[in-house]
Amino acid sequence: MTTDIVTWAKAIIAGDRRALARAITLVESGRSDHRAEAEALLDAVSDPKRQALRIGLSGTPGVGKSTFIETFGGLLTGESLRVAVLAVDPSSARSGGSILGDKTRMERLARDPSAFIRPSPSQTHLGGVARRSRDAVALCEAAGFDVVLIETVGVGQSETIVAEMSDLFVLLIAPGGGDELQGVKRGIMEIADLILVNKADGDLKATATRTVADYAGALRLLRKRDGDPEGFPKALPVSALEENGISEAWGEMNALADHRKACGFWAARRADQARHWFEDEVRHGLLRLLEHDAEAEAAMAHLRGDVVKGRRTPGSAARIALARLKKGG
């Protein structure tokens, strides 16, 4: 390990925000030399004793995620907690950069010295979740943040990925639910720990109350999950604009986290997640080996052509490719 990595790691552990920002930029890089440096840095800052509460947050665009995060983040920093927000923005198809810019949408929280906001372009990854978001979470934990919020674009495909890097998963919905959620509602509800009906204020307050009741009824029909106390998952009304219901939601999150820690589910879940991401790294590593070996790439191109022309099924072609890799080409 180089002295630079050691110094960098010490700065992150000491809570240096600039060092943390540089480190997240490094882990998001796709360059192979940067990846090696990132892995060395992640190893250097790793400390199982430094654990933040990881909260995944999803919801369709326009539901008020940014307003909720700003209000919720302000509540947490008001309780002397340090909060990191990893907001995965939609990417521009032309430049690959973030379109929405969460720092612009969370001006008050962005100025809070106890908060750290990092918008990251989704770069067309599944459901808008960058593959390296989990590394960014680990860096924020190493930097001493108490709560890490992982916000996704909320297009209906990213929730299971977020769940694999979170301790709690929160779904934010608008009053009435909306037709746009019908196709993904069941899948989301099966992994959501807390459903928060936002915009429960003004003319929408009565509609929000009915929506909470509808979701509460639907949640009772789901099979009870491991690690859940009685009454979870549950639905609650909140108003990020009027700051109503936010502290109650935070209390429910704490109650669920405390229960999971006490019954051993928390540690078991973290272990399962680590195993999942290890296997994910191995799978992607195998693909990189194939892509960077000229002979293997030529064989892959030939097999790919066979699949496209219908001469082989994808399964049989994959078996041949893996057999050649096992034999060393």
C-alpha positions as CSV (number, residue, x, y, z in Angstrom):
1,M,0.0,0.0,0.0
2,T,1.4,3.4,-0.9
3,T,1.8,6.2,1.5
4,D,-0.7,8.3,-0.4
5,I,-3.4,5.7,0.1
6,V,-2.6,5.5,3.9
7,T,-2.7,9.3,4.2
8,W,-5.9,9.5,2.1
9,A,-7.5,6.8,4.3
10,K,-6.6,8.6,7.5
11,A,-8.1,11.9,6.1
12,I,-11.4,10.1,5.3
13,I,-11.6,8.4,8.8
14,A,-10.9,11.8,10.3
15,G,-14.0,13.2,8.5
16,D,-12.3,15.2,5.8
17,R,-15.1,16.0,3.4
18,R,-12.8,16.9,0.5
19,A,-11.0,13.6,0.9
20,L,-14.3,11.8,1.0
21,A,-15.6,13.5,-2.2
22,R,-12.3,12.6,-4.0
23,A,-12.6,9.0,-2.9
24,I,-16.2,8.7,-4.2
25,T,-15.1,10.1,-7.5
26,L,-12.4,7.4,-7.5
27,V,-14.7,4.5,-6.8
28,E,-17.1,5.7,-9.5
29,S,-14.4,5.6,-12.1
30,G,-14.4,2.8,-14.7
31,R,-10.7,2.9,-15.3
32,S,-8.8,-0.3,-14.3
33,D,-6.0,1.5,-12.6
34,H,-8.4,3.6,-10.7
35,R,-10.3,0.5,-9.7
36,A,-7.1,-1.1,-8.2
37,E,-6.5,2.2,-6.2
38,A,-10.1,2.3,-5.1
39,E,-10.0,-1.3,-3.8
40,A,-6.8,-0.5,-1.8
41,L,-8.4,2.6,-0.3
42,L,-11.6,0.7,0.6
43,D,-9.5,-1.9,2.3
44,A,-7.6,0.8,4.2
45,V,-10.7,2.5,5.6
46,S,-12.7,-0.7,6.3
47,D,-13.8,-1.0,9.9
48,P,-16.7,-3.3,10.9
49,K,-17.2,-1.2,14.1
50,R,-18.1,1.9,12.0
51,Q,-21.7,1.2,10.9
52,A,-24.2,3.8,9.8
53,L,-27.9,3.2,9.4
54,R,-28.3,2.7,5.7
55,I,-31.7,3.8,4.4
56,G,-32.7,3.2,0.8
57,L,-35.3,5.6,-0.5
58,S,-37.3,5.2,-3.7
59,G,-40.4,6.7,-5.3
60,T,-41.6,7.9,-8.7
61,P,-40.3,11.2,-10.0
62,G,-42.4,14.1,-8.7
63,V,-43.4,12.4,-5.4
64,G,-41.2,14.9,-3.5
65,K,-38.2,12.8,-2.6
66,S,-35.8,15.8,-2.5
67,T,-38.1,17.8,-0.3
68,F,-38.6,14.9,2.0
69,I,-34.8,14.2,2.2
70,E,-34.1,17.9,3.0
71,T,-36.7,17.9,5.7
72,F,-35.7,14.5,7.1
73,G,-32.0,15.3,6.9
74,G,-32.6,18.5,8.8
75,L,-34.4,16.6,11.5
76,L,-31.5,14.2,11.9
77,T,-28.8,16.9,11.9
78,G,-31.0,18.7,14.5
79,E,-30.5,15.6,16.7
80,S,-26.7,16.0,16.3
81,L,-26.5,13.2,13.7
82,R,-24.2,13.3,10.7
83,V,-26.1,12.5,7.5
84,A,-24.8,11.5,4.0
85,V,-27.1,11.6,1.0
86,L,-26.1,9.5,-2.0
87,A,-28.6,10.7,-4.7
88,V,-28.5,8.8,-8.0
89,D,-29.7,11.2,-10.6
90,P,-31.0,10.3,-14.1
91,S,-28.1,10.6,-16.6
92,S,-28.1,12.7,-19.7
93,A,-28.0,10.3,-22.7
94,R,-25.7,12.8,-24.4
95,S,-23.1,13.7,-21.8
96,G,-23.6,11.0,-19.1
97,G,-23.9,13.7,-16.5
98,S,-26.6,14.3,-13.8
99,I,-29.7,16.1,-15.1
100,L,-31.5,17.0,-11.9
101,G,-28.6,18.0,-9.6
102,D,-29.7,17.2,-6.0
103,K,-27.5,19.9,-4.4
104,T,-29.6,22.5,-6.3
105,R,-32.8,20.8,-5.1
106,M,-31.7,20.6,-1.5
107,E,-30.1,24.0,-0.9
108,R,-30.8,24.2,2.9
109,L,-29.4,20.7,3.6
110,A,-26.5,21.3,1.3
111,R,-25.4,24.2,3.5
112,D,-25.7,22.1,6.7
113,P,-22.2,21.3,8.0
114,S,-23.4,18.0,9.4
115,A,-24.7,16.9,6.0
116,F,-23.0,15.6,2.9
117,I,-24.8,15.4,-0.4
118,R,-23.3,13.6,-3.3
119,P,-25.4,13.5,-6.6
120,S,-24.2,10.8,-9.0
121,P,-25.3,10.2,-12.5
122,S,-27.0,6.8,-13.0
123,Q,-25.0,6.2,-16.2
124,T,-27.7,4.0,-17.6
125,H,-27.2,1.3,-14.9
126,L,-30.2,-0.8,-14.0
127,G,-33.0,1.3,-12.4
128,G,-30.7,4.3,-12.0
129,V,-28.5,2.7,-9.3
130,A,-24.7,3.1,-9.9
131,R,-22.8,-0.1,-9.4
132,R,-20.4,1.6,-7.1
133,S,-23.0,3.2,-4.8
134,R,-22.2,0.4,-2.3
135,D,-18.6,1.5,-2.2
136,A,-19.7,5.1,-1.7
137,V,-21.8,3.9,1.2
138,A,-18.8,2.2,2.8
139,L,-16.7,5.4,2.4
140,C,-19.4,7.4,4.1
141,E,-19.5,4.9,7.0
142,A,-15.7,5.2,7.3
143,A,-16.0,9.0,7.4
144,G,-18.2,8.7,10.5
145,F,-21.6,9.5,9.2
146,D,-24.4,8.1,11.4
147,V,-27.1,7.8,8.6
148,V,-26.6,7.2,4.9
149,L,-29.6,7.9,2.6
150,I,-29.5,6.2,-0.8
151,E,-32.0,7.9,-3.1
152,T,-32.8,6.3,-6.4
153,V,-34.4,7.6,-9.6
154,G,-37.4,5.5,-8.7
155,V,-38.3,4.0,-12.1
156,G,-39.4,0.7,-10.7
157,Q,-36.4,-1.6,-11.4
158,S,-33.8,-0.4,-8.8
159,E,-35.5,-1.3,-5.6
160,T,-34.0,-4.8,-5.2
161,I,-30.5,-3.4,-5.8
162,V,-31.0,-0.7,-3.2
163,A,-32.3,-3.3,-0.8
164,E,-29.0,-5.2,-1.1
165,M,-27.1,-2.2,0.2
166,S,-29.6,-0.9,2.8
167,D,-30.6,-1.8,6.3
168,L,-34.1,-0.3,5.8
169,F,-36.0,0.4,2.6
170,V,-38.5,3.3,2.5
171,L,-40.9,3.9,-0.4
172,L,-42.3,7.4,-0.8
173,I,-45.6,7.6,-2.7
174,A,-48.1,10.4,-3.6
175,P,-51.7,10.4,-2.4
176,G,-53.9,8.2,-4.5
177,G,-51.0,5.9,-5.5
178,G,-51.3,6.7,-9.2
179,D,-51.5,4.3,-12.2
180,E,-47.8,4.5,-12.7
181,L,-47.2,2.3,-9.6
182,Q,-49.6,-0.4,-10.6
183,G,-47.0,-2.5,-12.5
184,V,-44.4,-2.5,-9.7
185,K,-46.6,-2.1,-6.6
186,R,-46.5,-5.7,-5.5
187,G,-42.7,-6.1,-5.9
188,I,-42.0,-2.8,-4.1
189,M,-44.4,-3.6,-1.2
190,E,-42.7,-7.0,-0.7
191,I,-39.4,-5.3,0.1
192,A,-40.5,-2.0,1.6
193,D,-40.1,-1.6,5.3
194,L,-42.0,1.6,5.5
195,I,-44.4,3.2,3.0
196,L,-44.7,7.0,3.5
197,V,-47.5,8.8,1.7
198,N,-46.1,12.3,1.1
199,K,-48.0,15.5,0.5
200,A,-50.4,14.8,3.3
201,D,-51.4,18.4,3.5
202,G,-53.8,21.0,2.2
203,D,-56.4,19.6,-0.3
204,L,-54.6,16.3,-0.5
205,K,-54.7,15.5,3.2
206,A,-57.9,13.5,3.1
207,T,-56.7,11.6,0.0
208,A,-53.4,10.9,1.7
209,T,-55.3,9.5,4.7
210,R,-57.3,7.1,2.5
211,T,-54.2,6.1,0.6
212,V,-52.4,5.2,3.9
213,A,-55.5,3.1,4.9
214,D,-55.4,1.3,1.5
215,Y,-51.7,0.5,1.8
216,A,-52.0,-0.6,5.4
217,G,-54.7,-3.0,4.4
218,A,-52.7,-4.4,1.6
219,L,-49.6,-4.8,3.7
220,R,-51.5,-6.9,6.2
221,L,-52.1,-9.4,3.5
222,L,-48.4,-9.9,2.9
223,R,-46.5,-12.9,4.4
224,K,-44.7,-11.9,7.6
225,R,-41.0,-11.5,6.9
226,D,-38.0,-12.5,9.0
227,G,-36.7,-9.7,11.2
228,D,-40.0,-7.7,11.3
229,P,-41.7,-7.0,14.6
230,E,-45.5,-7.0,14.8
231,G,-47.1,-4.2,12.7
232,F,-44.3,-4.0,10.1
233,P,-44.1,-3.2,7.3
234,K,-46.4,-0.2,7.8
235,A,-47.7,2.9,6.0
236,L,-47.7,6.4,7.4
237,P,-48.7,9.9,6.2
238,V,-46.1,12.6,6.0
239,S,-45.8,16.1,4.8
240,A,-42.3,17.1,3.9
241,L,-43.5,20.6,3.0
242,E,-45.2,21.2,6.4
243,E,-42.7,19.0,8.2
244,N,-45.5,16.8,9.7
245,G,-45.1,13.1,10.4
246,I,-41.3,13.2,9.8
247,S,-40.3,12.6,13.4
248,E,-42.9,9.8,13.7
249,A,-41.4,8.1,10.6
250,W,-37.9,8.4,12.1
251,G,-39.2,6.9,15.3
252,E,-40.5,3.9,13.4
253,M,-37.2,3.5,11.5
254,N,-35.3,3.4,14.8
255,A,-37.8,1.0,16.3
256,L,-37.4,-1.4,13.4
257,A,-33.6,-1.1,13.3
258,D,-33.4,-1.7,17.1
259,H,-35.6,-4.8,16.8
260,R,-33.5,-6.2,14.0
261,K,-30.3,-5.7,15.9
262,A,-31.7,-7.3,19.0
263,C,-32.9,-10.4,17.2
264,G,-29.7,-10.9,15.2
265,F,-31.3,-10.1,11.8
266,W,-29.2,-7.0,11.3
267,A,-25.9,-8.8,11.5
268,A,-27.2,-11.7,9.4
269,R,-28.5,-9.3,6.7
270,R,-25.2,-7.4,6.5
271,A,-23.4,-10.7,6.1
272,D,-25.8,-11.8,3.3
273,Q,-25.3,-8.5,1.6
274,A,-21.5,-8.8,1.8
275,R,-21.7,-12.3,0.3
276,H,-24.0,-11.0,-2.5
277,W,-21.6,-8.2,-3.5
278,F,-18.6,-10.5,-3.4
279,E,-20.3,-12.8,-5.9
280,D,-21.4,-9.8,-8.0
281,E,-17.7,-8.7,-8.1
282,V,-16.6,-12.2,-9.2
283,R,-19.2,-12.3,-12.0
284,H,-18.2,-8.9,-13.3
285,G,-14.5,-9.8,-13.0
286,L,-15.1,-12.9,-15.2
287,L,-16.7,-10.7,-17.8
288,R,-13.8,-8.3,-17.7
289,L,-11.4,-11.2,-18.1
290,L,-13.2,-12.2,-21.3
291,E,-13.3,-8.7,-22.6
292,H,-9.6,-8.1,-22.2
293,D,-8.3,-11.4,-23.6
294,A,-8.0,-11.1,-27.4
295,E,-8.5,-14.9,-27.9
296,A,-11.4,-15.1,-25.5
297,E,-13.0,-12.0,-27.0
298,A,-12.7,-13.6,-30.5
299,A,-14.4,-16.8,-29.3
300,M,-17.1,-14.7,-27.5
301,A,-17.7,-12.8,-30.8
302,H,-18.1,-16.1,-32.7
303,L,-20.5,-17.5,-30.0
304,R,-22.4,-14.2,-29.9
305,G,-22.9,-14.5,-33.7
306,D,-24.2,-18.0,-33.3
307,V,-26.7,-16.9,-30.8
308,V,-27.9,-14.0,-32.9
309,K,-28.3,-16.2,-35.9
310,G,-30.2,-18.9,-33.9
311,R,-27.5,-21.6,-34.3
312,R,-27.0,-21.8,-30.5
313,T,-29.2,-21.0,-27.5
314,P,-27.8,-18.4,-25.1
315,G,-27.4,-21.1,-22.4
316,S,-25.3,-23.5,-24.5
317,A,-23.1,-20.6,-25.8
318,A,-22.5,-19.4,-22.3
319,R,-21.5,-22.9,-21.1
320,I,-19.0,-23.1,-24.0
321,A,-17.6,-19.7,-23.1
322,L,-17.2,-20.6,-19.4
323,A,-15.6,-23.9,-20.2
324,R,-13.0,-22.2,-22.4
325,L,-12.3,-19.7,-19.6
326,K,-11.9,-22.6,-17.1
327,K,-9.4,-24.2,-19.4
328,G,-7.5,-20.9,-19.7
329,G,-8.6,-20.2,-23.2
